[in-house]
Amino acid sequence: MKTFGKGVAALATAVTLLCGGMVQAQGTLRVGMTAADIPLTTGQTDQGGEGMRFMGYTVYDSLIEWDLTSADKPSVLIPGLATEWSVGDDQLTWTFKLREGVTFHDGSPFTAEVAVWNFEKLLNDQSEQYDPRQSAQGKSRIPAVASYEAVDDLTLTITTKEPDATLPYQLAWILMSSKANWEAMDKDWEKVAMSPSGTGPWKLETFVPRERAEMVPNTEYWDEDRIPKLDKMVLLPLPEPNARAAALMSGQVDWIEAPAPDTIPAMEGNGFVISSNAYPHNWTWHLSRLEGSPWNDINVRKAANLAIDREGMMPLLGGLMVPAKGFLPPSSQWFGNPEFDVTYDLEAAKALMQESGYGPDNRLAVKALISPSGSGQMLPLPMNEYVQQSLAEIWIDVEFMVVEWNQMINLWRAGAADASVDGSQSINFTYFIQDPFTGLIRHLDCNLIAPNGTNWGHYCDDEMQALFEGIKTTFDPEEQNAVLQKTHEKFVNDALFLFVTHDVAPRAMKPSVKGFVQAQNWYQNFSSITIEE
């Protein structure tokens, strides 16, 4: 047995609300998010990683969590609502010991039975508490889970469909809502949304869709080090980059996500603080591998990768990017030694296109799904226009289908064969790539072809399946790293994506914002922050 883990209409509305109806006390942090709406409040959030950052790991907890205390090293998994976990000799049955004395914001206890109830709300569409909206966000995160059982109040077992060493990473996505609160709200998730209850360090006090959410500290939180020091945190949807910058510069907010790069010099000149750090992020194009897709030709895939001058893109982003050399960042311990060099070589790209019969008189038309904003999307419109211009140089003409970020997430889950993508052969998407499952497996596993998972392009390859099986059945970390390196080498050598860049998570804030430590993670700890006027 192995044991682990012990021990600008929107802006105007927002400004009116802030300046008119809300008296700012010292210790209130007002955040301008990139999302167009307040993330789903019932437990499993929408709005991508930003939803989890601001409405997930604030109001809620998971069994296993990320260590967000360090800026100097990659985040690792740590105990959350589970204090320890182990896998049996069969490599299928996992046992979780739950934290004693944890209560939800409504005062009800967190128990193994409540954990089971939460899995049912996502995985069992016949259960009374099943919630399609939360299931759409959470089900694809835990494909390994076959069954679950409350042994006693503080012991939970989970059985996987097959040996899967990535289960702890999967469970870090699953947030625990209060069963008692759901019952008190007439078993109506829409009512729960207005008055949710988690076990997290923040309580949702006020919620106005598309306008604001206000949170206050959970002073009874089980981890004293994570009880917030702020009086309040206010979330404001400001999806347009220039609107976020204007809100910060004019004093309407204290903090913004993803500042527009061309506004950063002015911000720094006026004393604002720019915070950034390397983190597990990917900005790629997923490619359709359906019959008839032009991306089935490896020459076309490699040519597209060689046509992009990633260093030339850096000024567009104010230098706030890490040029892609593959699917994972070059610094990743899983990068390996791929043979295909993802670089800028226009002549080589043209030669590959000509080898496949393309040229000035026989251009290739492709359609790409993109969004104008959203979690981790950086500056998607100008960046995609840059890619479009680059591909035109090698006779690939790109037509864009532009949709709102949350719709994009739904289209990503629907997959390339779904009518909703309107024949698009690629989708520009950004995501978390910190663990083996979310970083590699979920994108290309034959068993996770959309809508069963997030294998958008319907890729399926026997050699890749064998590598994925090796990852899941290798419980020794060093041995697993070797398999992960081979897996990433295949990602690169077969040019399975259009590799573009990795973000560094820039955010801008007033100099009065103190105590923030930017973890190398999509998620952040807001509990240490104070406002010093």
C-alpha positions, -999 to 999 in steps of 0.1 A, spaced: 0 0 0 12 35 -9 3 64 14 2 100 2 -3 135 15 1 130 52 6 155 77 -176 495 -212 -213 491 -201 -201 466 -176 -175 490 -164 -200 519 -160 -224 496 -141 -195 485 -119 -183 520 -112 -218 532 -103 -221 504 -78 -187 509 -64 -189 547 -61 -225 551 -53 -236 523 -30 -205 510 -14 -185 527 12 -149 515 9 -134 505 42 -97 499 47 -91 463 39 -115 459 9 -99 445 -22 -118 453 -55 -107 429 -83 -113 434 -120 -116 399 -136 -113 390 -172 -145 371 -171 -177 386 -186 -198 373 -157 -195 362 -120 -184 325 -120 -210 299 -111 -214 300 -73 -228 266 -64 -195 246 -61 -181 236 -94 -174 269 -111 -175 279 -147 -154 306 -164 -124 283 -166 -94 287 -143 -104 322 -133 -137 309 -120 -119 283 -98 -94 310 -87 -120 335 -75 -151 315 -67 -138 280 -63 -109 279 -39 -122 309 -20 -157 298 -10 -150 260 -12 -124 234 -5 -115 201 -22 -102 169 -6 -68 175 -20 -55 210 -27 -25 230 -41 2 246 -20 -1 283 -29 23 297 -4 55 299 -25 65 320 -55 98 303 -59 89 267 -67 61 248 -86 30 241 -65 26 206 -52 -5 187 -38 -12 190 -1 -39 178 22 -72 197 21 -104 182 35 -86 149 34 -56 147 58 -41 116 41 -48 91 13 -36 57 3 -40 33 -25 -45 -4 -19 -25 -33 -33 -50 -37 -61 -41 -2 -72 -79 5 -76 -92 12 -41 -82 45 -25 -89 54 12 -92 90 23 -90 101 60 -111 132 63 -103 163 85 -122 163 118 -143 192 129 -147 210 95 -180 228 91 -197 245 62 -206 282 63 -242 272 74 -228 253 104 -234 217 91 -205 192 94 -184 180 65 -185 142 65 -177 113 42 -215 110 35 -215 146 23 -185 139 1 -204 110 -15 -234 133 -20 -211 158 -38 -198 131 -62 -234 121 -69 -244 157 -78 -217 154 -106 -217 118 -117 -252 103 -111 -279 119 -133 -305 99 -114 -296 114 -80 -319 140 -65 -291 165 -62 -277 160 -97 -269 194 -112 -262 195 -150 -244 228 -147 -220 216 -121 -216 182 -138 -206 200 -170 -177 216 -151 -167 187 -129 -175 153 -145 -147 154 -171 -122 162 -144 -126 129 -126 -127 102 -154 -109 77 -132 -137 75 -106 -159 44 -108 -175 44 -73 -173 59 -38 -184 50 -4 -186 65 31 -171 39 54 -177 61 85 -180 99 91 -143 105 85 -133 77 61 -141 77 24 -131 51 -2 -130 58 -40 -126 29 -65 -111 37 -99 -121 21 -132 -85 10 -137 -52 17 -119 -47 55 -121 -19 72 -102 -33 106 -113 -64 104 -91 -52 128 -65 -46 155 -92 -81 149 -105 -97 152 -70 -81 186 -66 -107 199 -90 -137 187 -71 -152 212 -46 -175 203 -18 -209 220 -14 -232 218 17 -259 192 15 -277 209 44 -278 242 26 -292 226 -5 -319 211 15 -326 244 33 -329 261 -2 -357 237 -11 -333 215 -30 -331 242 -57 -296 249 -71 -308 283 -84 -316 293 -48 -283 279 -36 -265 301 -62 -278 332 -44 -267 319 -10 -241 292 -13 -223 274 15 -188 259 13 -161 251 38 -137 276 23 -119 307 38 -143 331 22 -181 335 25 -202 348 -4 -221 378 11 -236 395 -20 -240 382 -55 -254 402 -85 -250 383 -118 -228 401 -144 -222 429 -119 -204 419 -87 -198 394 -60 -188 404 -24 -170 380 -1 -162 383 36 -138 361 58 -149 328 72 -135 335 107 -142 299 117 -121 284 89 -102 252 98 -68 265 87 -60 295 109 -32 306 85 -57 310 57 -83 331 75 -84 362 53 -69 394 67 -91 416 44 -124 429 55 -139 421 21 -131 411 -14 -152 424 -43 -152 407 -78 -161 427 -108 -164 413 -144 -144 435 -167 -137 414 -198 -122 442 -220 -85 448 -212 -85 485 -217 -116 488 -195 -97 469 -167 -67 492 -171 -89 523 -170 -106 511 -139 -73 505 -121 -57 538 -132 -87 558 -121 -90 541 -87 -122 522 -93 -105 489 -86 -74 479 -67 -63 449 -87 -68 437 -123 -61 404 -140 -42 403 -173 -34 440 -179 -31 450 -215 7 450 -222 7 485 -238 -8 499 -206 19 484 -183 46 512 -188 20 538 -178 9 518 -148 45 513 -136 52 550 -141 23 558 -118 35 535 -91 13 505 -98 28 471 -91 30 445 -119 31 409 -105 39 379 -127 54 345 -124 59 313 -145 29 290 -142 16 259 -158 -3 275 -187 -7 267 -224 -19 288 -254 -24 265 -283 -46 256 -312 -62 222 -309 -65 205 -342 -93 184 -356 -83 149 -366 -117 140 -381 -117 124 -415 -111 151 -441 -94 176 -418 -63 192 -433 -46 188 -400 -43 151 -405 -13 158 -427 18 160 -405 35 182 -430 8 208 -426 10 205 -388 48 209 -388 47 238 -413 22 257 -392 44 254 -362 75 265 -382 56 296 -396 52 314 -363 78 338 -351 72 335 -314 100 359 -305 84 384 -328 51 380 -309 68 391 -276 65 429 -282 27 424 -287 26 410 -251 51 434 -236 75 405 -232 50 387 -208 52 353 -224 74 322 -227 77 311 -263 65 276 -268 90 249 -278 64 222 -273 32 215 -254 49 219 -220 71 248 -211 108 243 -218 115 243 -181 91 214 -174 106 182 -158 85 163 -184 97 181 -215 121 154 -226 142 156 -257 119 159 -288 135 157 -322 112 182 -339 125 217 -331 96 241 -327 112 272 -341 107 299 -368 118 286 -402 96 300 -430 115 284 -458 112 249 -442 75 256 -436 69 264 -472 89 233 -483 67 211 -462 35 227 -476 48 223 -512 56 186 -504 19 182 -496 8 200 -528 1 235 -515 14 268 -528 5 302 -540 -20 288 -565 -34 261 -542 -40 277 -508 -54 258 -478 -85 272 -461 -91 264 -424 -116 276 -398 -106 284 -362 -127 289 -331 -114 318 -309 -127 340 -281 -122 377 -274 -113 373 -237 -114 349 -208 -94 331 -182 -58 326 -193 -65 338 -229 -39 366 -227 -48 389 -256 -66 364 -278 -77 387 -307 -44 403 -316 -25 371 -309 -48 351 -332 -45 378 -358 -7 374 -356 -11 337 -361 -35 343 -390 -10 365 -407 18 341 -400 -1 311 -415 -10 332 -446 27 334 -454 26 296 -460 -6 297 -480 -30 287 -450 -59 311 -450 -77 312 -416 -113 321 -410 -123 329 -374 -155 319 -356 -155 343 -325 -175 333 -295 -177 344 -258 -153 325 -235 -179 305 -216 -195 294 -249 -160 285 -260 -156 262 -231 -188 245 -240 -177 241 -276 -143 227 -264 -162 200 -245 -186 194 -275 -157 185 -298 -148 189 -334 -176 166 -347 -204 186 -330 -226 208 -352 -222 237 -328 -186 243 -339 -199 249 -375 -172 229 -392 -142 245 -374 -110 224 -377 -92 241 -348 -99 258 -316 -77 282 -297 -78 273 -261 -59 279 -229 -57 257 -198 -39 244 -168 -11 219 -175 3 212 -141 -5 176 -136 -3 145 -159 -40 142 -165 -50 179 -172 -16 185 -188 -14 156 -212 -39 127 -210 -72 145 -212 -64 161 -246 -56 130 -266 -70 99 -248 -92 78 -271 -116 72 -242 -120 109 -237 -131 119 -272 -157 147 -269 -183 147 -255 -170 120 -232 -140 143 -223 -119 171 -237 -102 153 -266 -117 180 -289 -100 168 -321 -110 131 -318 -74 120 -320 -68 84 -312 -34 66 -315 -23 32 -301 12 43 -292 -1 73 -273 -27 51 -255 1 28 -243 20 59 -230 -10 71 -212 -15 36 -197 21 38 -185 16 71 -168 -15 58 -149 1 25 -138 34 40 -127 31 50 -91 69 57 -85 74 94 -92 108 91 -109 97 63 -132 65 81 -140 85 112 -150 104 91 -176 71 80 -191 58 116 -191 89 127 -210 84 101 -237 47 112 -239 56 148 -244 82 139 -270 55 123 -291 33 154 -287 61 175 -302 75 151 -328 41 145 -343 32 182 -340 -1 173 -325 -10 209 -317 -1 244 -329 22 254 -301 23 291 -296 32 304 -261 29 301 -223 16 329 -201 33 344 -170 0 354 -154 5 392 -152 -17 412 -129 -16 448 -118 -24 463 -85 -22 494 -64 9 498 -42 -14 497 -12 -21 460 -19 3 442 4 11 406 13 4 389 -20 26 360 -29 21 349 -65 22 312 -66 33 293 -98 -2 282 -102 -35 291 -119 -50 296 -84 -38 320 -57 -41 325 -20 -59 358 -12 -59 353 26 -26 369 32 -35 402 14 -40 435 33 -48 470 20 -25 497 35 -37 532 26 
